[in-house]
Amino acid sequence: MRKLSMVLAMVIGAAASAPAFAQSASEAGFEADAGAWPVLRTAGFSEVDGAAGWHVAKTFPEELAALDGRTVRLFGYVMPLGPDGLGRHLMLTLGANDDPFHGDPLRVIEVTLEEAAPLSAGDRMLLEGRLELNRAPDTMQLFSLGNARPVTADAGV
């Protein structure tokens, strides 16, 4: 019984001292709902496998369609598309545990930065860039962010 108590104390102590895995935008110094994720998540999609073959039927509500080609901000978690270090191409996910390649397409966006920036998997980042809706029926990808740049807390949200 004493051994079990010691193990539990170690586990509880480690959990209490461990940093929080996810950090909200407000904890990072940004507004709590920094970004366009709520609007992006209104997109609809369904896979169709019929006589004409496989395709993705996509819907973009009016509020979301109005953002196509416009500058938006998104706060999320970085998955570099290349080795960690200086890069321009990444996937940004809404949640720290989201799988950018096999997860929910409403929780991930492909990003191309204007200029190379330090990128490391799991970094939290607020980005600003041009939203592009992907209406192509041959991919699950719903949107991308182009000409993006990191936004710092001192730049305002």
Protein Blocks (a to p, Z undefined) as FASTA:
>chain_A
ZZmmmmmmmmmmmmmmpccfbdcfklnopafkgcjklmmmmpccdddddfnopcdddddd
fklmmmgopacddddddddebdedjdfbdcddfbfklcfklmcfklcccdddfbacddde
hiacdddddddddfbfkbfbfbdcehiacddfkloZZ
